[in-house]
């Protein structure tokens, strides 16, 4: 691989993108070769610490299987390398052919997690709207968006990086920070050292539970009942913030009336928790409010009623008086930058974005089309045909539910273009595969909302045959005739400068401060003088906005569907939890990581394994109503998982759990699939 480094020898400070925490790193170069990656002490997020994934950026960058030139698939299924010019000419010609035959909305763009969010996401959104199609898809319609919507419906904002270090009580809901967000661990340790209490609510015994004052393990999908029970406890014992409720909220009376039915006895029936445990958590909240933080993981949103569960959790923090205070639910202020999206200039609502009719809240609040519904449109079951996708950093042939349907749909497209680092399962289905640039080959802005800082990642290498994200979209836009108007900037540096212009911060300043610059001082209790970003400007315990969309205004609890299917499917399959070294379907081809986790394994309670005659290492078959998958069994400890639950990691390219997960029975507000609650059978093969 020919890679030109910006310096031959020395240290370049930049931002890691092996996950989206964006820790500060120092890249060491010797004779133009990357030899080490270490943490940058100046960055406010990681403060001189770094997880194992960070140095693995070298494994990613120099991986022998990286795609370094465009590839085209032929009729026999084999791929050959072609030039960028040929790839761009042929892709643009086929896009125009689809547009002429079916209309612009028959083309779509799909952004995945592997390359990034922020600028990478806005490039994709800008491109597809400039082309004339409203159909933007992303991984967010199966991860993150439900949490965003749940918070947004109550207080108008979502804070994914709370002030854990100053909280007096931290309640972790279906999340595992040592794996998902390593910097959170030191923040929680600081809080605990100062006297904070920790509650962990999860169906699995994750390592962080060892440090918890209370570990509560409810049945899968019943978190909403627990949260309603805790809300009832605060209301019935008069332990809530009356001033916040009376002056700055709407809908409290209806909320309180609904909460009364969630007595400790009912919560116990629904969740399987001990009554005393429910009361103890309620007493902890009452004793330590207002500095109370509930932090949800993807486990809450991967349920049939995930948005409403998150709404109750957000309302519970508001009852505590935690709204916009240190150690609470802080409304961070964004950077007053420009945006690349075109929703004001080219809204395209008259083009009927895919899924906007079934899940109008998802589209209204996130401008996300629904990826599961997209498969129906591709297969001819939609209002109009969807015939082409340009996809970047996404792997739905592994990560989306109902894989048989996904693979059939993607294989039937007139055009599938995949921009990625490797020949993933999805790339193998593509007509064209384009080489993607790693974060070491890009320069982009990143905002740390918690600290109200902005930082700039540095482009360290240039590979002549690999284009960065902006160059890819600009080149394709030029071929399609709208590059000059909508992608007028020369390169990424020019884009960054344009984005920053309204802020008064310059690129030169950010280059001189690799740890980032604070763009605004932190302010608290802003709701006292400024309206919250909700329709009423207040906390919304109930939502008239949802009622207008034909949805319940109260965040009602709905019993999970699998609880009525135990006769035919006695177990419930959970998926979505991360492995310490992997990140969704990424990093599995790093040999030293794969040595630690060599194959797909399903975790099974010892009582369940004994009943089915299964031992660790046996091959087992997991079967649902729509399919089956065979993997290796791992019998875990009796306290690690509930007897009726089995757990299988979601990112394996071999042993893909989504052969059995559903794309139906989705959350009615967000459209999220119930990845945490698939009714299944298990048998030894």
Secondary structure, DSSP 8 states (H G I E B T S, - for coil): ---EES-SSEEEEEE--SSTT--EEEEEEETTEEEEEEE-TT-TTTTT---HHHHTHHHHHT-TT---S-EEE-TTS-EEE--HHHHHHHHHHHHHHHHHHH-GGGEEEEE-TTT-SHHHHHHHHHHHHHHT---EEEGGGTTTHHHHHHHHHHHS---SS--GGG-SEEEEES--HHHH-HHHHHHHHHHHHTT-EEEEE-SS--GGGGG-SEEE---TT-HHHHHHHHHHHHHHTT-S-HHHHHHHEE-HHHHHHHHTT--HHHHHHHH---HHHHHHHHHHHHHHTTSEEEEE-HHHHSSTTHHHHHHHHHHHHHHTT-BTSTTSB-------------TTT---GGG--TTTTT-HHHHHHH----HHHHHHHHTT-SSS---EEEEES--HHHHSS-HHHHHHHHHT-SEEEEEESS--TTGGG-SEEEEB--GGG---EEEETTTTEEEE----EE-TT-B-HHHHHHHHHHHHT-HHHH---SSHHHHHHHHHGGGT--HHHHHH-TT-EE-S-----GGGTS--SSTTSSEESS-HHHHHTTS-SS------GGGG-TTT--EEEE-----SS-BTTBSTT-HHHHHHS-S-EEEE-HHHHHHHT--TT-EEEEE-SS-EEEEEEEE--TTTS-TTEEEE-S--SSS-GGGT--SSS--TTT----TT-EEEEEEE-
